């Protein structure tokens, strides 16, 4: 099932011409080396993908509304340490815009109450080890590995993911501004920067010298507004401003939420509880590195 905001049908017919206009505006800015014209391009993009208002978010269904609120509570590229990431928190200090995702995956499980999940596992282990649940709990909290070697806490896995499309999130800070990376803008920027590359027999993607030189100029030009990378391992431009929310997992009561996040080459989770109606970060950890 897909969750999405209503789109006025007649606007779809204008997407190709609109995209052409945006492409011409960006090329004009580059060819004339005009910061003012480039700023106009990004201002236009920001208006087209403006965040939903608080009133609009309040009118969404429970799933979408809570996804928006959890994202706002989670997303902060200037304090990634609070979610356990070993990242450069000054990466976007010179950026005038952050580039946010256009869609987000969500899923549900029966419960995400960590204490409840742990206690349930303690009951299973007490039967397996033929000791009392209290002994298991004591071993867990005292880190007695000879008793707890068979236990490693794991969050429950959902059986199905859904997607919220046309995601237009709010953020918790006023600067930098934000734009949302729609498919049209992703294609437009990728074509502008170019990806003239070839693949060696080893499978390594290499950018040709001419493309690299021109691409670097264009990257530097865009770099006055947003942070851009070329990912040689995958052969594409990276526009999204990390941390990227890979998915949000809820329990059925919307009391707990788990954000699975990705940076570049690493990722982890952030665990939230709803306290007095607001989503609060309880714990977070970086769980994988490439």
Secondary structure, 3 states (H helix, E strand, C coil): CEEECCCCHHHHCCHHHHHHHHHHHHHHHHHCCCHHHHHHHHHHHHHHCCCCCHHHHHCCCHHHHHHHHHHHHHCCCCCHHHHCCCCCCCCCCCCCEEEEECCEEEEEECCCCHHHHHHHHHHHHHHHHCCCHHHHHHHHHCCCHHHHCCCCCCCCCCCCCEEEECCCCCCCCCCCEEEEECHHHHHHHHHHHCCCEEECCCCCEEECHHHHHHHHHHHHHHCCCCCCEEECCCCEEECCCCCEEEEEEEECCCCEEEEEEECCCEEEEEEEEEECCEEEEEEEEEEEEC
